């Protein structure tokens, strides 16, 4: 797909605070995943693992919401102001993927 290559070649300048906040959230999520792996390795009770997976999924969804809202406030808004109306189509496709 051409979009994948475009996606990988694009960048976004984030403030130091925004970057730190995103990295902090990702570090916590990474810790949750390592914790889940440890639970599996220690033969933890299935429901306990399922509950931790649900918490990790919620954390990832929260991360996505934060990232997407910032994207709408900055990238999408700026691109539409610059006449790049195709950015709305890209946003709609992204939201549709998230809702699967």
C-alpha positions as a printed Julia matrix, in Angstrom:
100×3 Matrix{Float64}:
   0.0     0.0    0.0
   1.24    3.46  -0.81
  -0.25    4.92   2.37
   2.01    2.81   4.57
   5.11    4.23   2.95
   3.7     7.78   3.18
   2.92    7.19   6.85
   6.45    6.09   7.6
   8.0     9.08   5.82
   5.87   11.7    7.59
   6.84   13.26  10.9
   5.29   15.55  13.48
   7.01   18.03  15.71
   5.77   17.57  19.27
   6.43   19.77  22.25
   8.77   18.38  24.86
   5.84   18.03  27.28
   3.69   16.15  24.76
   6.54   13.79  23.89
   7.32   13.15  27.57
   3.65   12.46  28.33
   3.33   10.0   25.44
   6.57    8.22  26.32
   5.53    8.02  29.99
   2.23    6.39  29.01
   4.02    3.95  26.69
   6.48    3.04  29.43
   3.59    2.24  31.77
   1.9     0.14  29.08
   5.16   -1.68  28.4
   5.41   -2.43  32.11
   1.87   -3.78  32.09
   2.7    -6.1   29.18
   5.84   -7.34  30.93
   3.7    -7.95  34.02
   1.24  -10.0   31.98
   4.08  -12.06  30.54
   5.33  -12.65  34.08
   1.88  -13.77  35.15
   1.79  -16.3   32.32
   5.28  -17.51  33.21
   4.18  -17.93  36.84
   1.0   -19.78  35.83
  -1.28  -17.12  37.29
  -5.03  -17.71  37.36
  -6.61  -17.09  33.93
  -9.1   -14.47  35.11
  -6.34  -12.5   36.81
  -4.44  -12.42  33.51
  -7.59  -11.48  31.58
  -8.15   -8.57  33.98
  -4.59   -7.33  33.44
  -4.98   -7.62  29.67
  -8.18   -5.56  29.92
  -6.26   -2.91  31.87
  -3.5    -2.85  29.24
  -6.11   -2.55  26.46
  -7.72    0.36  28.31
  -4.33    2.04  28.64
  -3.66    1.61  24.91
  -7.11    2.98  24.07
  -6.45    5.97  26.31
  -3.11    6.51  24.57
  -4.84    6.38  21.17
  -7.52    8.86  22.26
  -4.89   11.31  23.48
  -2.8    10.96  20.33
  -5.8    11.21  18.02
  -7.23   14.28  19.75
  -3.87   16.03  19.5
  -3.65   15.02  15.84
  -7.07   16.54  15.15
  -6.21   19.75  17.01
  -2.93   20.23  15.18
  -2.21   18.26  12.0
  -5.75   17.9   10.68
  -6.76   21.47  11.51
  -3.6    22.95   9.99
  -3.8    20.8    6.85
  -7.46   21.67   6.23
  -6.66   25.38   6.7
  -3.92   24.9    4.09
  -6.47   23.45   1.65
  -5.58   19.77   2.13
  -9.16   18.54   2.44
  -8.01   14.93   1.88
  -6.84   14.96   5.5
 -10.47   14.63   6.59
 -10.76   11.42   4.54
  -7.58   10.12   6.17
  -9.02   10.92   9.61
 -12.3     9.15   8.81
 -10.43    6.04   7.62
  -8.34    6.06  10.79
 -11.39    6.33  13.03
 -13.07    3.52  11.1
 -10.03    1.29  11.71
 -10.14    2.09  15.42
 -13.81    1.17  15.63
 -13.42   -2.34  14.18
